[in-house]
Structures are given as structure tokens and as C-alpha cells.
Amino acid sequence: MESRATLKAVRLSPRKARLVAANVVGMDVSKALDILRFTPQKAAGVIRSVMYSALSNSTSNTSIDPDTLVVRRIIVNEGPSWKRFLPRAQGRASSIRKRTSHITVILAED
């Protein structure tokens, strides 16, 4: 059995989120939450909250024992980008893309 949780359009670059997510894939949930708690990046707090949601889904929907859960996968996809412009010299403008992410955490029994 597995449980999952998804957070969409979070204001976080997918590339930066994937670097943090790669650190905890394959670990026990309690150990992964501890590692994310002490990781200084913004992505760690966001992934941690999604992991708590997946943990809550597993206990309420399927009554899986939370001590046997392992982080099976963390999928970070690209969400919609916000388009902004920065004024430059001689009346020009350069574009800025503020990226967003869709984060899915999948927990499974060991």
C-alpha cells in the first residue's frame, strides 16, 4: 500500500527542490523528516510539510502503520512560471521567469 500528497504551484524553483528531494528518497519517514528539519534550504520546509500530509493521508485513509513507511518517490515537476520584466539601459527590458513547482510525495510500506 502507498499514500501520496501533492502541493501545486508552490513558489520554488523545481531544480532547487529536486536537489533537496534527492537527499531523502529511500529513507524511513522519521529519518527523512529529521533530515529535512535541519536542512537550511526553503525547499526542505515545503517538502517536509507535504511529507506530513502524505503521512496523515496514510493513517486516516488506509490505516497503515506509520513506523513501516518509507519515502518511495518525490516527484518535482515544473508549474506555471510568472513572467516579469526588468528595466535595462536605453529603454530595453529583459525578462525574468519566476518558476513554480508541483511537488508529489509518495510513501510506501517497507
N, C-alpha and C positions, 0 to 999 in steps of 0.2 A: 504494500500500500504506500501511496505517496500523497503528500499535500503540497499545495502551492499557494503563493500570494504574488500579486502584481501591483506595481506602482507605476503609473503612467505620467509622462510629461514632467518629470522632475527636472529642475533647472541644474543640470550637471552634465558635463561632457561625457559621452559614452566611453571614450578612450581612457579617461582617468578612472572611471568607475570599473572598467574591466581589469585594470591593474590591481585594484583593491579586492575585487571579487575572486581573482585567481589565487589569492592567498589562503582562502578558507574552503575551497571546494574539496570535498572528500573527507572533511573532518567531522567529528561529533559536533552536535549543535551547541552543547555547552562550551566546548573548547573554542569553537568558531565565534561565539558571542563574546567570549573573553578577549580574543584577539582583536575583534572589531572595536571593542570598548576602548582599547588602548592604542588604536591606530589613529594618528592625528589628522588624516585627510577627511574632508567633508563627506566623501562617498562612503566612508566607513559607517558614519552615523545613519545615513539613509539606508544602506544595505542591512544594517542591524535592525532598524525598525521594520523593514519588510520581512526579515527573518523571524522576528517576534510575531508578526501577523501570520506567517505560514505555520509557526509553532502553535498558535492559538487555533488556527483552522484545523490542524491535525487532531487536537484534543477535543474540540467541540463537534466536528463533523464526523470523524471516523473512529474516535476513541482509541487512537494509537498511543502507546506509552511513549512519552517524550524523551525518556532516557535512551531509547533504542534508535532514535532518529539520527541520520547522517545527512550532511549537505550534499545532495546528488549533483545539482547543477545550479548555477546562477547565470541567467541569460540577460545580457545588457544590449538592448537594441537602440537604434537611433530614433529619437522622436522628432517632432517638428522643430525647425530652427527659427529663432526670432531674427528678422533682418533689421539691422540698424546701420546708420551711416555716420562716418566720422569726417568732419570738415578737414580739408587739406589745403595746401598752398595753391594760389592762383585760381580760386573758385572751384576746385575739384572736390570730389568726395570719394572716400574709399569705404567699401562695405565691410561690415562686421557681422558675423554669424554667431549668435548666442545659442549654443546647442542644448538640446534637452535629451533625456533618456527614458526608455521604458525598461524597468528592472523587474525580472521574474525570478523568484527563489523557489526551488523545488527541493523538498525534504523527503527522504525515503527511509524505510526501515532497513537496518543493517542486516 
